[in-house]
Amino acid sequence: MIRAYATNGHCAETLELYSLMRRSGISANNFTFPFVLKVCASKSLILEGKVVHGDVIRAGFHSDLYVEAALVDMYAKFGQTDDGCKVFDKMLMRDLVSWTSMITAYEQAEKPKEALVLFQKMQQDGMMADSVTVVSVASAVGQLGDAMKAQAVHGYALCNAFLEDLCVGNSIVAMYAKCGNVKKARMVFDRMEERDGISWNSMLSGYTQNGQASEALLLFDEMQDSGCKPNPVTALILVSACAYLAPLEPSASSRADFVVSVKFV
């Protein structure tokens, strides 16, 4: 029942049933804990998650691979990298989910150096990354603005055919843009077989942030021609581009008026 509730998103019912199970004197096991921890993670229930972690230790399942992976993922979603790292470091075996959860936790906590060190250790441990891992690694490199590392991540994604994944393509475009290599960002963008609003916004933002406002406005024309609808994020980027151009081009003000008149979804 706990598994059924957790799998179908019934978080409150999952925790109520787990609480009833504990009060009834029935011990949870390595099949129960991952589902309960997943629910705590999905709703950012930090206090409840730590109580369940205590139950895990008392029940003697703190060395179970699946329970440990669930704990790492939970603390990662909580943004508590220190607690997550303590669990991760004690793991005798680590699967891809554990590595990726910890790397993502560091990246989202704006600790890019730690994320990349862990990615290197992951490779040394013989574990192959997947598309989810690459997205987090690319974001970490973008935070650092390291152009050399950006090329290495791009090469890794290319060699492992991850660029076919839309999320990976978007992350590589954003990574190059944040590293100041707009030319490379546009190359990846142009080669994408599929693009969504994030793809266009990442490229628009890359132009604007690197002082290429005119190119951003030209790309916006392409975006409209492609049929991709702009959104409020697009509007903010374009207003920024027009503001940058205003002192340089008299026509920028009228272009800003046009941007404001566009219907953003």
N, C-alpha and C positions, 0 to 999 in steps of 0.2 A: 504493500500500500504506500509506503514511504517513497519507493521508487516511482510508482505511478503518479503520485501527487507532484513530486519534484520534476519529473520529465514533462508533465503537462502544465508547468508553471504555477501550480497551486502552492505558493510559498508558505502562507500562513497555516494551511492544513498540514503541510509537511512537518513544520516545527511543532505544531500541536500534537501530532501523532508521535513524534519523536519524544516529546516531553511526557506523554502518557506512557510510552514504552519504558522510559527511565523510571517513572513512578511505580510502574508495575513490577519493577525488579528484573526486567528482561534486558540482557546485555546486548548492545549493538555490536556489529562486527565489521569486517573490512568491506562488506557489501553495502552496509547501511551508511557508514560515515561519509563516503564520497558524495552521496546524494544530499545529505544534510548540509555538508560544507558548501556544496554547489549553490544551494538555496541561500545560505548566509552571504556568499560572495555576490550573488546576483542582486541582492537587495541592500548591500553594504551594511549588513547587520554585524558590526564589529564586536559588540559585547557578546552576542549570541555565538558568534564564530569562535571567540576565545574560550567560551564555556565548553563548546563542542571539542575544541582542541584539548582542553583539560580531560574531557571524557576519553578521548583517543589515547592519551598517555596512560590514564588509569586502567583502561581496558587492554593495554599492551599492544596496540596496533600502530604505534608511532613509527615503526620500521617497515610497515607494509608499503610497497611501491605505489599502489593506487591511492591509498590514504595520504601518503606524503605528497603526491602530485596534486591532490585536491587541496591540501593545506597551502602549498606553494601558490597555487592559482588563487586561492581565497585571499591570502595576504597581498598578492600582487594586485588584485582588484581593489583591495582596501587602500592601496598606495603605501603600505607599510613594508618597505623594502628590507628593513633591518630584521623584522620578524620572519619575513619570507626567506631571507638569506640564511638565517639560523637553521631553518628546517631543511633548506636546500643543501647546505654544507654537510649535514649529517646523513644525507641519503647515500646508501651504499650503491644503489642503482638509480640511474636517472633516465627517463624517457624524453622524447622530443617535446611533449607537452610541458614537462617541468622546466626544461631549458628555455623554451620559448616564453613561458609565463614569467620567468625571472628576468629574462632579457627585456621583455615588454614592460615589466614593472619599473626597471631602471630607466628605460627610455621615457616612459610617461611621467616619471618623477623628475625628469630633466637631469638625469645622471648619465649622460651619453658615454662618458669614458668607461664607467662601470659596465654598461651594456655591451660595449665593444670588447672589453677584456673578457667578459663572459662568453661572448660569441666566439672569440679565439679559443678559449678553453673547450668550448663545445666541439669545435672542429678537431682540436688535438685529441679529444676523447673519442673521435671516430664517428660522431653523430652528424648526419646530414641535415641541413636546414630544410624547411619547407617554405612556402610562399608567405605564410604568416610571420615566420622568423625574419625573412628578408625585409618585409615591410617595416618592422620595428628597427632593424639594423640600419636601413636607409634613413629612417627618421632620426636616429641617433647621430648618424654622420652629418645629416643636415643641420642638427643643433650645433655640432662642432664647427661646421663650415669648412671641413677638411676636403679639399678638392682631390687629393691623391687617394684618400680612402673612398671617396665617391666613385672614382673610376674602378677601384677594386670591387666594390659592391655591385656596380653595374656589370662588370665582367663575370662575377659569380652568378648573378641572375641570368645573364645571357647564356652561359655555359650549361646551366641547369634548366633551361627553357622556362624560367619563371616569368619572363616578360610577356608571355601569353596571358598571364593573369592580370586583369584590369587593375586590381588594387596594387600589385607590384609595379605596374607601369606608372600609375599615378604617383607612387612613393618615389620612384626613381626621378621622375620629372621634378617633383617638389625638392628632392635632395639636391639635384644639380642647381636648381634655381637658388636655393639657400646658400649654396657654396659659391655663387656668383658666376657659374658657368652656364649662361643662358643659351649659348649655342648648342651645347650638349643636351640641355633640357628640351630644346625645340627639336633636335634630331630624334630623341626618344619619342616625343609627342607626335611627330609626323609619321613615325613608323608604327604607332599603335593601331591595331586593327579595329579596336573598339574604344570609344571615348564616352565619358559621362560628364556631368556638371563639375565634378571634382577635377577631372583632367583639364578642362578648359580654365577653371579658376586657378589651378596650380600654375598653368603657363602664363595666364594674365598677370597673376601676382608676381611671378618670376620676372617678367618684363618691367613691371612697375617698381618693384623693390630694387631693381638694378638700373634704374634711371632710363629705361627704354619705354617711356610712356606712349610715344607715337606708335611703336610696334604693338603695344597693348591694345590701343584703339583699333588698329587694323585687324588684330586677331579677334576682337569683339565682333567686327563685321563678319568674319569667317564663322564665328560661333553662331550668329544669327542665321547665316546662309545654310549652316549644317542642320538647322532645325532644333538644336539644343537650346532649351529655354534658360535664360539667365535667372539667377536668384538674388536675394539680398546681399550675399557675399560678393557676387559679381558686381553689384551696384557700388559697394564700398571700394572695391578695387578700381573701378572706372572713375569714380569721383576723385580718388587719390591721383590717378593718372592725369585727369584734367587739371587738377590743382597744380601738379608738377609742371604742366605745359603752359599754364596761364601766363606766367611772366615772359615766356618765350614765343608763344604763338597767339596772336589776337583771336584766331578762330577757336581757340580752346574753350572759351566761355560759351559760345554757341553750341559746341559739342557737348559741354557739360549739361546744358539745357536739354539737349536731345537725350542724353543718358538718363536724366531724371524723368523724362517723358515715357521711357520704355517701361512696359509692364513687367515687373519682376515677380516671379512665382513665389 
